[in-house]
Each structure stands twice: as C-alpha cells, then as structure tokens.
Amino acid sequence: MTNAELAAFIESHLRERGIDVVLSGGACVSIYSNGKYVSSDLDLIDIYLAKRRKTREAMQEIGFREEGRYFTHPDAEFFVEFPAGPLSVGEEPVKQVDEHRLATGILRIISPTDCVKDRLAAYYHWNDAQCLEQALLVAQTKRIDLKEVERWSKVERKLKEFRHFKNCLTKSKT
C-alpha cells in the first residue's frame, strides 16, 4: 500500500472504533508532492484525544504492534505515530481538513495550505531548512492560498521568513 492508502485504511478502522484522526506531517508532503519527498512515517493527530490504550487495542486489531512511541506492522514499510494534539499549525488550529475516498477507506488529511504552514512552522521556529524545502515542494505542486500563508506568518511574527519562502517559490517557478 502507498502511504495514503495505508493512512486511509488505519483512519477508517480507528473511526469505526470512535477514534478520529487526521494525517499531518511529512506524509502529507509526500502525498502532495507526488512522491518527490519520501516520509517513512504516518503522523496521525487524534482530534478528540482518545486514551492510548484504546488506540493501542484498535491498532493491534489490524496487526500493528506498539514499539515505544510508534506502531509497526511486519508487512508495512511505514510506521505510525500519534503525536499529541491539538491539530494545529503554530499558534492556530488547522483551517481545513480534506477528505479523499480511496479503495482502502477515507483519508482525512490537512489541506495543502495547512501542510505548507506546518512545514514553515518548523522552518520559522527551528530554522529547519529541510522543512522549507518541503513547503516549497508542496507549494510548487498544489494550489495553496498564499495570502493565508502570509496572514498566518504575520501572526507567527515571521514575515521576513515568509518573504524568503515567497522569493524561493517565485524563483522556482521561473
């Protein structure tokens, strides 16, 4: 299975058990960049903060085993993590969750715009150059709301860094 197919399968299984999760992080970059970036994990943010025991039991039902903070499956090339919520980018909640129906279930994933903001948050606050590159990959591949990213960047007090991102994006399109 692709990372999107696996995430949809897991999300649908968890939803049947009352656990509502949304895909975030590097796997979104991989999906939105059409594989130009490769992530080895699936970050599923639990919207309503289900008990870890309940999540563990649901994951075990589909063959995953908990190893530290991750869940692994002998037949899956991706490992699964449930980072602490809330589902947010920087100081704000995620604005949009997209749903895609796949053969394996329904994939709930943060929007391309929120994915760019998620990656830029790491660039803005930790000077993570790899995350800047990931944000650029998504912005080059998918339609994003650049005005929303600029508004959010202002809230984060990172307009200078946003301008750098925007300049890099403009150069990449020429």
Summary of the structure (lengths in Angstrom):
residues: 174
radius of gyration: 16.3
end to end distance: 35.2
largest distance: 50.9
contacts: 547
relative contact order: 0.15
helix: 48%
strand: 20%
